Amino acid sequence: MDGGYMLKSGLITPYRGVRYHLKEYSTRAPENAQEIFNHRHASLRNVIERAFGVLKKRFSIIASGTEAHYSVDTTTEIVLACGILHNYLMGVDPDERLIAEVDRELMNNEICTEEEYRMNNNSDDSRQGAIIRDAIAARMWADYASNGP
């Protein structure tokens, strides 16, 4: 869960204690700025995690541990090349089992405890992140309220 990560000015996490999962919005639309932020955060997170999950399963060079083996520029090129190859392969020989497997794995992510969350989110950078998140949420809510979903 993104709520397990520390809120920072460079890593904006969802609001804790506010609806977050996409299925929670299927019966009731967002009702405030925090909910619209969490809904859009969850939607984006879902797309990103699914994409990287599929690429890691299909191309072992991406899933080869947590230690960096290549420069940032090279890693970027590798991910782009794998994305292009994946899209091509899905066009000529789709592997729906691979996508289903990634979806199952994503449903089993762990959540950090409340104590871990509080310990990780009590810094000046965390407070700066909260200010940024609140500004983004307020803008999203204003756009949503005037334009709809």
N, C-alpha and C positions, 0 to 999 in steps of 0.2 A: 504494500500500500504506500502511496505517496505520503500519507500522514505519518509514516514512520521515518521519513527523512526530515532533517533539520531545515526549518524555514530560514532562508537567507536572502540577501538582496539579489543573489544570482541564481537562486533555486526557489521558486515560488510554489509552495505546497498548497493543497486544498484547505479549506476551513475545517477544523476538527469539530465534531459534534453536529455537523450540518449534513443533510442528505448528500450523498456522493455518487453512489452506484447508478449506472444508467437505468437499470430496471426500476429504480425508485422514482424515476421521472415519467414512467410510461403511463401512470394513472393520474398524475397530478403535475402540472407545469410548475416551473420555478416560481417562487412567490416573493423573492427578495434578492438583493445583490449577492449575498453569500451563496444562495442556491444556484443562481445563474452562473456564477463563477465556478462552483463545484461541478455543475453539469457540463459545462464546456471543458473544464479541466479533465474530467473523466472521459469525455468523448475523444479529446486529443490524446490522452494517455493510452486509451484503448487502441487507437490506430497505430501509435508509435510502438507500443509493446508487441502488438501482433506482428507488425512489419519486421521488427528486429528478431522476434522469436522465430519467425519463418526463415529469415536469412541465416540465423545461427544454426538451425536444424539442417538447412540445405547446404551451407558452405562452412566447413569446419575451420577455415581460416579466421572467421569472425568469432567463433566460439572457443578459440584456443586460449582459454584462461583469462585471468584478470591483469596479468603483467603485460605491459606494452612491449611489443616486439618490433614495432615500426614507428616512424615519426608520425605526428598528427596528420601531416599532408598525405603521407602514404596510406595511412589508415582511412582517411577520407576517400581517397581514390579507390581503395579496396571495397569499401562499403558501397560506393556508387556503382562500381563494376558489378558487384554481386546483386544489387538492386536491378540493374539493367538485365543481367542474365536471368534472374528470377522472373521478371516480367515477360521476357521472351519465352522462357520455359512454360509459364502459365498459359501463354497464348497457343503453344503448339502441343503441350502435353500436361494439362492441369493436374496437380496432385492435391486433391481435396483432403486426403487423409493427413497430410502434413499440416494443413491449416487447422483441421479439427483437433489434432494433437496439441498444437500450440494453444488453441482456445481452452482446452481442458487444463493445461498447465497454468495458464493465467488465472483461472478461477481458484487456484490453490495457493495464492500468495499469502504471506504472513503479515500480521499487523503488529506494530510495536505496542508495548504497554503504555498506560497513561503516565507512569513515572518516567519511563525512558523519553517520552515525548516532551514532558516538562523540562527535564534535564537538558535536552538537546536544543530547546527553543527559548533559552533565557540569556540572550546576548544582544549587544548593540546591533550586530548584523541581522539578527533575527527580528528585532524591532523595525529595522529599516525594511526588511522583507515584508513585514506586516503592513507597513505604510504603502509600499508599492502595490501589494496585493489588494488592499482596500481601494486604492485609486483605480486599478484595473477593473475591479468588481463594480465600482460605482459607475464607471463608463459603460461597462457591459449592460448593467441594469438600465441605465438611461436609454441606450440604444434599443434594448429589448422592449422597454415600456413604450417607446415611441414607434417602433417598427414591427414589434411582434417577433415570433421565433423566426 
